[in-house]
Amino acid sequence: MLIPNYYELSSYQFKDLLLNIIHPRDNQIIQERFTNFTTLQLMQQRAQLMCKVYQLRIENDYWNYINNMADMHIIIWLSKISKDVLRQNSINWDYTVTQQNIPRCQQIVQNKLEQAEHNLNNHLYHELDPLFCQTKRKAPPHHPINIISNALTHLVKKDLHYFRMSFEQKKILFMFDINDAQFVKSFYDLNPTSQQILTARKLWQAKFESCQKVIHHQKKKYPLSMLHAITVNAENQKQQNESSKIPSFPPTMSTIVDARLSNMEERSRSLTYFFSSNIHDKPFF
C-alpha cells in the first residue's frame, strides 16, 4: 500500500514522528502542547483525515487529466475491439478507461473528496476547541498552533509522495498507450494485407517481449543500463532477421510501424525509471 495509516501508530509514536519534522528550536514548546493524551489523539485523527483529502485530490487530478487528454475516437475504437485483438497486437490498455466510465469515475471521486473535506472541516470545528480555529487564523507563523498545523501538512504530503508518484506515472503511461493505440489504428486504416499484418504483429510482439524482460529484471534490481543494452541489442538483431525475410512495407506503413516500435521502447524506459525508484521499498514511518 502507498497510503499511510496513522492509526497503526500509538499516540506517542505519532508524537515522535511529528516532532522529527518540527524545527529543533520549536520542539520544547510543542512538546509541552503534546503532554495531553487527548490532544495527541486529536492530532492523529486530523492527520488521517488530511491524508484522505490529499489522497482523493491526487485521484481527482488524475481523472480530470484523463478526461482532458483522452482522444475519445481512440477510446471508442479500443472499446469496440476484442481482448484477443488487443493481445494479438500487443496493446496495453486499462479497461476502466472508457467513454462512459471516465465521467463516472470523475463523479465518484469528486463526491468522495467533498465528503472527506467535510469530515476534515467537521473535525476542526467540532472535535477541536473552536478557539483553536480562531487562534490559527490570527496567530503569527511561529505560534505553536501554526507550527503543528504546518507539521501535519508536511507529514501527510511527504508520506503520500509515492502515492502521488504512482499517479503521475499512470498519466505518462496513459499518453504512451493512447499513442500506441493510435499507431495500431492508423496501420489498419491503410488496409494492410494479411502478410503485412502478420509481419507487423511479429515485430510488435518481439518489441513487447523485450520490453517486458527489461521491466521484469528491473523489478529484481538488476543493473538497468546493462539490462537495457543487452535486451535491446538482442531484440534489434531479431527484428533485423525478421525484416530480411519479408518484403518491405510501403513508406507510410513503415513509418507507422517504426513509430510504434519507438513508442513501445519509450514506454518501457519510463516504467523502468519508475521501478528504479523502488517505491515499494520505502517505509512511511
Summary of the structure (lengths in Angstrom):
residues: 285
radius of gyration: 25.6
end to end distance: 13.3
largest distance: 80.1
contacts: 787
relative contact order: 0.11
helix: 80%
strand: 0%
